[in-house]
Amino acid sequence: MAVNTEARFYKWEVVLLLWVAFFLNQADRQAFNIVLPQIQEHLGASDSTMGLLAMLFNVFYAITVPFAGYYADRLSRSRQIWVSTLIFSTATLFTGLSGGIFWFILFRCLGMGVGQGMFGPTYTGIIAQYHDSRTRARAMSLHQTSYYIGVIACGFLAGKVAETLGWQWAFYLFGGAGILFTLVLIARLRDKVEVPPPTGPYSPSETVSLPGAIAAIFKIPTAVCMVVAYCTLIFGLNGYLTWMPKYMKETFDLSLSSAGFHSMFWTHAAAFVGVLVAGWLSDKMASRNHGGGNRLLLQAAGLLLAAPCIVLMGVSGTFVTVCAALSGFGFFRAFFDAGTFAVLYDVIEPKYYSTSSAVLILFGFGIGALAPWILGMISDHIGLSAGIASLGAVWVVGSMALLIARVLFFDKDAEKIKK
């Protein structure tokens, strides 16, 4: 079926297609965290062992993204999206058949890690192709809502299905849905055909090696600060996503589905609102003096305001207070989400869009992979409360990196791209 990529609304259809794919991406990923107590009982494993499994997924994910980003910039981004969706959905389906730690490593860690690693740096490149600076942050913010809804839906559905039919069926449900949606992506998602300028610093025939692309990105101070901040963001999110459902279940004696719902709903419902507000505000601020540099200030404020909410999530023993803290955490972290790639692309040449996203994700998930394992070891010794609360300090570090980028580097780096 022919697809008219020049049609007026096709650029928003692209966002919709990627929205559904990313919804399934996040639902597949979060299913493991929601049914973790049942899997842990099935395996007879300690908290540190379960944290190690969560870490291995992030390690395989991080290893995959630089290669995925590099080839997405040079081959077909749309094809890589549907291949990615097919791989991680199939791996999710087979995770339900896993009977031991080896099979969880093979399907949940390796299969899903590679499949989702192919997706991460690729979708941002397609959105950036179809949306310029006038709509880019809004398009990426709308797309980001799929993450929040995916995690919320999975938080309830995976828990309910696991309670009713067993933890295996949570993986069958989401994996099967992803395989079917791959057919829609094959039929409708296309790359934008762009005609490069006849002159300029970049020719499409220019050969750029992966090490060369990474080296070029790390010569940009703003990009380096973004990498540091993103590492702190993912470290905090991985720790929260892996252990908060179990923490809520044990602390407040909730059922599996109730713990999955409350640990995910309040944060991501608030983030849904926050990212729409921040996406509009980010584009508005970027249209003023200093352009995209104002996005950095918004991101820094988000991390800084979210930090005390994280601490409260871990130290409060009151259910209502924890839910309120989860809401504040979600609303303010969305300020970072809304501008991440919009800021990065302000200081990166277009030929490096997917590669730069890949570098960001590589380091973010490479460092962030340690969070589930570290919190698991903390839990084995002094409990999850202290581990979760400590994540707040990590986000303060990220906020400081963004402020440094805004004050010292952004204007110079953005000006180089315009020349």
Sequence and secondary structure as in RCSB ss.txt:
>XXXX:A:sequence
MAVNTEARFYKWEVVLLLWVAFFLNQADRQAFNIVLPQIQEHLGASDSTMGLLAMLFNVFYAITVPFAGYYADRL
SRSRQIWVSTLIFSTATLFTGLSGGIFWFILFRCLGMGVGQGMFGPTYTGIIAQYHDSRTRARAMSLHQTSYYIG
VIACGFLAGKVAETLGWQWAFYLFGGAGILFTLVLIARLRDKVEVPPPTGPYSPSETVSLPGAIAAIFKIPTAVC
MVVAYCTLIFGLNGYLTWMPKYMKETFDLSLSSAGFHSMFWTHAAAFVGVLVAGWLSDKMASRNHGGGNRLLLQA
AGLLLAAPCIVLMGVSGTFVTVCAALSGFGFFRAFFDAGTFAVLYDVIEPKYYSTSSAVLILFGFGIGALAPWIL
GMISDHIGLSAGIASLGAVWVVGSMALLIARVLFFDKDAEKIKK
>XXXX:A:secstr
    TTSTTHHHHHHHHHHHHHHHHHHHHHHHHHTHHHHHHHHT  HHHHHHHHHHHHHHHHHHHHHHHHHHTTS
 HHHHHHHHHHHHHHHHHHHTT  SHHHIIIIIIIIHHHHHHHHHHHHHHHHHHH  TTTHHHHHHHHHHHHHHH
HHHHHHHHHHHHHHH HHHHHHHHHHHHHHHHHHHHHH         SSSS  TT    HHHHHHHHTT HHHHH
HHHHHHHHHHHHHHHHHHHHHHHHHHHT  HHHHHHHHHHHHHHHHHHHHHHHHHHHHHHHTSTTTTHHHHHHHH
HHHHHHHHHHHHHHH   HHHHHHHHHHHHHHHHHHHTTHHHHHHHSS GGGHHHHHHHHHHHHHHHHTHHHHHH
HHHHHHH HHHHHHHHHHHHHHHHHHHHHIIIIIHHHHHHHHH 
